[in-house]
Amino acid sequence: MDYKDTLNLPRTDFPMKADLVTREPQQIEKWQKEKLYEKIQVARDGAEKFVLHDGPPFANGDVHIGNALNKILKDIVVKYKTLRGYSAPYVPGWDCHGLPIEFKVSQEMRKPGGAGVSPVDVDAATIRKACDAYARKYIDIQREQFKRLGVFGDWENPYLTLNKEYEADELRLFADIVEKGFVYRGKKPVYWSIPCRTALADFRSSARPAPRSSSGRQHHGRCRPTSRWLTTQLSAIRKRASAEKHSSFPPCSCRRSRRNAAGTAMKSSGA
């Protein structure tokens, strides 16, 4: 006798094996064919709005774990608000400008299988066209990858920072800021990457904390910049500018040198 036949259990059509690798794509395809996202927006038409302003990823490669975590957590918030009765449309987008894309294109140009030339020898218009094509390629790739993660959104009408309409809106917004007097001319250091031939954000030039020895003492023999594109010279320039602004001591590139300079100044003054 088979004991399972003696149990009063419900009979269902659900398979015992999850087999998510096969079933998840089928479920996502079903959602897309039924236009589930569009139906949700119609059902919530006229309800109170909840708009998640999503910071876009760079279109410079495949989706990585950080992109996945970011999109999934935001998708949870949007779906939660939808279930609470809000009209919560989600418009995805991509950042199509900046160093990450330029750097990837430069790497492709240097490869033997690519153009096989240094970006230094290529005019700016050609590099811009190559960046445009590279970004559009990975927009399509990432779009399918985000869909595969089950993220709902208006994937066929994303916002792209390289679209002329988007750039025109940016200029209009900047004009409004200028008219209100928030834009002024001043002086500040601009950090420049020599190999990448581009300006760097301030956070890329910050120095790592000095390492500590087993005794707990901190060694300041060398200040290491956080970005691989920076050199020790760039870090020294930043520190020199800061020292000239805030101190009367000679500008130095690390704390130990500043302490030595302070000691020399005190001796010379007879203190």
C-alpha positions in Angstrom: 0.0 0.0 0.0 1.2 3.5 -0.9 0.8 5.7 2.2 0.5 8.9 0.1 -2.8 7.5 -1.2 -4.1 7.5 2.4 -3.6 11.2 2.8 -6.4 13.7 2.2 -4.4 16.3 0.2 -5.7 18.7 -2.4 -4.9 17.9 -6.0 -3.3 20.7 -8.0 -1.8 21.2 -11.4 1.3 22.9 -9.9 4.5 21.0 -10.7 6.6 19.9 -7.8 9.8 21.1 -9.4 10.3 24.9 -9.5 12.5 24.8 -12.7 12.8 28.6 -12.5 15.4 28.8 -15.3 12.7 27.6 -17.7 9.6 29.0 -16.1 10.7 32.6 -15.3 11.3 33.5 -19.0 7.9 32.0 -19.9 6.2 34.1 -17.1 7.9 37.3 -18.3 7.0 36.6 -21.9 3.3 36.1 -20.8 3.4 39.5 -19.0 4.8 41.2 -22.1 2.2 39.6 -24.4 -0.6 40.6 -22.1 0.8 44.1 -21.7 0.5 43.8 -18.0 2.3 47.1 -17.2 0.1 49.1 -19.6 -3.1 47.5 -18.0 -1.9 48.5 -14.5 -1.4 52.1 -15.6 -4.9 52.1 -17.2 -6.4 50.6 -14.0 -4.7 53.3 -11.8 -5.6 56.2 -14.1 -6.8 59.2 -12.1 -5.4 57.8 -8.8 -2.9 59.8 -6.6 0.5 59.9 -8.3 3.7 58.3 -7.0 6.7 59.0 -9.2 10.1 57.5 -8.5 12.8 59.7 -9.9 15.3 57.0 -10.9 19.0 57.8 -11.3 19.9 56.0 -14.5 22.8 53.6 -15.0 25.6 54.1 -17.5 25.2 52.4 -20.8 28.7 51.1 -20.8 28.5 47.3 -20.3 26.3 44.4 -19.1 24.2 44.8 -16.0 26.2 44.0 -12.8 25.1 43.1 -9.3 25.0 46.8 -8.3 22.6 47.6 -11.2 20.5 44.6 -10.4 20.2 45.4 -6.7 19.4 49.1 -7.5 16.6 48.2 -10.0 15.1 45.4 -8.0 14.8 47.5 -4.8 13.2 50.3 -6.7 10.8 47.9 -8.5 9.7 46.6 -5.1 8.9 50.2 -4.0 7.0 51.0 -7.2 5.0 47.8 -7.1 4.2 48.3 -3.4 2.8 51.8 -4.1 0.8 50.4 -7.0 -0.7 47.8 -4.7 -1.5 50.6 -2.2 -3.7 52.2 -4.9 -1.3 54.8 -6.3 -0.7 55.5 -9.9 3.0 54.7 -10.0 4.4 54.8 -13.5 8.1 53.9 -14.0 10.1 55.4 -16.8 13.6 53.9 -17.1 16.5 55.8 -18.5 20.2 55.7 -19.3 23.1 58.0 -18.8 24.8 58.1 -22.1 27.5 60.6 -21.5 30.7 60.8 -19.4 34.0 59.2 -18.7 32.8 55.5 -18.3 31.6 55.3 -21.9 34.5 57.4 -23.3 37.0 55.1 -21.5 35.3 51.9 -22.8 35.4 53.3 -26.4 39.0 54.3 -26.0 39.8 50.7 -24.9 38.0 49.3 -28.0 39.9 51.6 -30.3 43.3 50.5 -28.9 42.5 46.8 -29.4 44.1 45.1 -32.4 40.7 43.8 -33.5 39.2 47.3 -33.3 40.5 50.5 -35.0 44.0 49.7 -33.6 44.7 53.4 -33.0 45.2 55.6 -30.0 42.2 57.9 -29.2 44.8 60.7 -29.2 45.1 60.4 -33.0 41.3 60.4 -33.5 39.3 63.6 -33.9 36.6 64.5 -31.4 33.7 64.0 -33.8 34.7 60.5 -34.6 35.0 59.6 -30.9 31.5 61.1 -30.2 30.0 59.0 -32.9 31.7 55.9 -31.5 30.4 56.7 -28.0 26.9 57.2 -29.4 26.9 53.8 -31.1 28.5 52.1 -28.0 25.9 53.6 -25.7 22.9 52.6 -27.9 24.3 49.0 -28.2 24.3 48.6 -24.4 21.0 50.3 -23.9 19.3 47.5 -25.9 21.4 44.9 -24.0 20.6 46.3 -20.5 17.0 46.7 -21.4 16.5 43.0 -22.0 18.5 42.2 -18.9 16.4 44.4 -16.7 13.2 42.9 -18.2 14.7 39.4 -17.4 14.9 40.6 -13.7 11.1 41.1 -13.8 11.3 44.9 -13.5 8.1 46.6 -14.7 8.4 49.8 -16.7 7.8 51.7 -19.9 10.8 50.0 -21.5 9.9 51.0 -25.1 9.9 54.7 -24.2 12.9 55.3 -22.0 14.6 58.6 -21.5 18.1 58.8 -22.9 20.5 61.7 -22.1 21.8 61.6 -25.7 18.4 62.3 -27.2 18.2 65.8 -28.7 14.9 66.5 -26.9 16.5 65.7 -23.5 19.6 67.9 -24.3 17.3 70.7 -25.3 15.4 70.5 -22.0 18.7 70.6 -20.1 19.6 73.8 -21.9 16.2 75.3 -21.1 16.6 74.4 -17.4 20.1 75.8 -17.4 18.8 79.1 -18.9 16.2 79.3 -16.1 18.9 78.9 -13.5 21.0 81.6 -15.2 18.1 84.0 -15.3 17.5 83.5 -11.5 21.1 84.4 -10.8 22.3 81.1 -9.5 25.2 80.8 -11.9 28.3 82.9 -11.3 31.9 82.9 -12.4 34.6 82.0 -10.0 37.9 80.1 -9.6 38.4 76.5 -8.5 40.8 73.7 -9.4 39.7 71.3 -12.1 41.3 67.9 -11.9 42.4 66.6 -15.3 43.1 63.0 -16.3 46.0 63.1 -18.7 45.6 59.6 -20.2 41.8 60.0 -20.5 41.9 63.6 -21.6 39.0 64.6 -19.5 38.0 66.4 -16.3 37.6 64.4 -13.2 35.0 64.8 -10.4 36.2 66.0 -7.1 35.6 62.7 -5.3 38.0 61.0 -7.7 40.9 63.0 -6.4 40.5 62.3 -2.7 43.4 60.4 -1.0 43.0 57.1 0.7 43.5 57.0 4.5 47.2 56.4 5.4 47.8 52.7 6.2 48.5 51.7 9.8 51.3 49.4 11.0 50.8 46.5 13.5 51.7 48.9 16.3 48.7 51.2 15.4 50.9 54.0 14.1 49.8 55.7 10.9 52.3 56.1 8.1 52.1 59.1 5.8 55.0 58.4 3.5 52.7 58.2 0.5 49.2 59.5 -0.3 47.4 57.1 -2.6 44.5 58.5 -4.8 41.4 56.5 -5.0 41.0 56.5 -8.8 43.2 54.4 -11.0 43.3 57.3 -13.5 44.9 59.7 -11.0 48.6 59.9 -10.4 50.5 60.9 -7.2 51.2 64.2 -8.9 47.5 65.0 -9.2 47.1 64.3 -5.5 50.0 66.5 -4.7 48.6 69.4 -6.7 45.3 69.2 -4.8 47.1 69.2 -1.4 49.4 72.0 -2.5 46.4 74.2 -3.4 44.7 73.4 -0.1 47.9 74.1 1.8 48.4 77.5 0.1 44.9 78.5 1.0 44.8 77.4 4.6 48.4 77.6 5.9 51.5 79.8 5.8 53.8 76.8 5.7 55.3 75.6 2.4 52.9 73.3 0.5 53.7 69.6 1.0 52.2 66.4 -0.4 51.7 64.5 2.9 51.3 65.1 6.6 54.8 64.0 7.6 56.3 66.6 5.2 54.0 69.3 6.7 55.1 68.4 10.3 58.8 68.6 9.2 58.2 72.0 7.6 56.5 73.2 10.8 59.4 72.0 12.9 61.9 73.8 10.6 60.0 77.0 10.8 59.9 76.9 14.6 63.7 76.3 14.8 64.4 79.2 12.4 62.3 81.5 14.6 64.1 80.5 17.8 60.9 79.1 19.3 
